[in-house]
Amino acid sequence: MTAYFSHDLPFGAQLIAPGRVRFRVWAPGATAAAVDLVGRDRFPMRPQAGGWFEVELDCEVGAQYRYAFQTAAEGEVVAPDPASRGQAGDVFDPSMVVDAQAYAWRHPNWRGRPWQETVLYELHPGAMGGFAGIIQRLPELAELGITAIELMPVAEFPGAHNWGYDGVLPFAPDASYGTPDQLKALVDTAHGLGMMVFLDVVYNHFGPDGNYLHSYAPDFFRHDSQTLWGATIDFRRPEVAEFFSQNALYWLQEYRVDGLRLDAVHAISEPSWLPALGQRIRAEIGTQRHVHLVLEHDGNAAHLLGYGAAIDGAVADSHTSHVFDAQWNDDAHHVLHVLLTGEDSGYYTAYADAPAEKLARCLQEGFVYQGEVSPYSGEARGEPSAGLPSTAFVNFLQNHDQIGNRAFGERLTVLAHPLALHAAQALILLAPQIPMLFMGEEFCAVQPFLYFTSHRDEELAQAVRQGRRREFARFPQFADPALLEQIPDPNSFATFVSSIPEPGPAPGSAACLRRVAELLHLRKRHIAPFLHEVHALGARAIGPKAVHARWRLADGSGLNLTVNLAEEGLRESLEQLVRPAGADVLFDSGGALEALAGGHFPGHAILVLREPAATMERPT
């Protein structure tokens, strides 16, 4: 059985009949506009109220086109379609007319997976060989136990190699990764393997190169504020808000992705737009599919979180009024990084004091900072999160930001003691929060993941290069200017190539893969089916780098976890860690249970038990 899916856009090049296309664009800064069909002619567009221009033309699929705007400030501006569904090359090249229904879906009845089954695997499409390369890797990831891949942004960016956060054409999959149909084939193949696909989308800024909106639609941006990455997008404008709302619906409906990760939403200037977007997505997608929405929010905005829409009318839980399923939990990452590496500069300053207590708070309540003043910023940060389900938090040891924002892009495999790292990975994969791995983490990759770009404008490339070095010059370890000069050039092709993860020699990488597979098998069988209702029963520090935590799962049984990330073992504060009667061992990193019976808990160890329901106390 095959089917065809599309999302009709109210702008851009929309196929309205075979051989007939409607072109529509918002250009309030233009006095006139035309469609320039490559190889044919230029066709004037009709001005409409509110700064819109529109024309219908006889035009074939695959035709290349640009818009030509007349502006008072810059004269003629020729630009790609801001709602381009595909580019004939780079962001500076013509847009293409795309038939949204050309792809025949092989798994049209796929409905997704419940959120509690999610095991995320974040990847960079370019470093995985583009859409075709990812397709080749999907079977092994599915066999490993990954249930969802998360693509770093795919929207058209300048050049062939970029993190994706410099995107300027949000509706067009980057041509260096593959065609629109190849991206659909990737999603379709994943669904056939029982895997979800999440897409990272950037609604807080446009990249610095290839964005023509300032020329013909200056009202797209605010003129009274800036983000860290450029002009602030003006979500107060209905046309702007609709542009991005349509983008979210487009990826979910036309490409059938199962979820979105919304990048740095704290930088969106109009906070009311975010819940409105979530509510609209829930209303328009309906309850026939599991669709998941995940935030990155530096403000720890707990009020936005909870389970999403119910499926088939079933009540998910008391949080169904909340439209966002979860948030990336940077707090959990930061405190684990401090515990594993001892680093305490930059934002790690806020986690250096009593890190085990902070980790315990993450495991029990979600966020470390729930309104307290951060020593790093000197400002209050966060909202109370103890009332949220454990699955409202995506926990991880590594991601693109936390590796790539380092000067030399080092992974934890070269920063942390390997046994401590193994214990921390087991903690991430067996705790009730939603786990995420970063590409290569499953086989303990040692290659860095660096910040890379491929700007063709050498002046911009030099500005990025110098800005990167200025960013690290304020850290004491870079007091020597010669060390700053060693920071890899973001615009060098070699920087991109060195960021491609590869398995190391056997038996190390093979052992790492086996361990991850074992942990994910345990999660799938003993933990994930019981995460739709979880009650934290307490978490406490039992040593400088050690924590004990317990949760009551949906079937009434208990999840009992003890981890010690220090090299030294523990002999104190262990009186409550005796193996409960009838408890089964889910995972023992090596001799931990035996040592505990003798009044000792080893260093670099983790012990995970499953307590029977009959012995569990009821939550108050």
Summary of the structure (lengths in Angstrom):
residues: 620
radius of gyration: 25.2
end to end distance: 50.4
largest distance: 84.8
contacts: 2131
relative contact order: 0.09
helix: 32%
strand: 23%
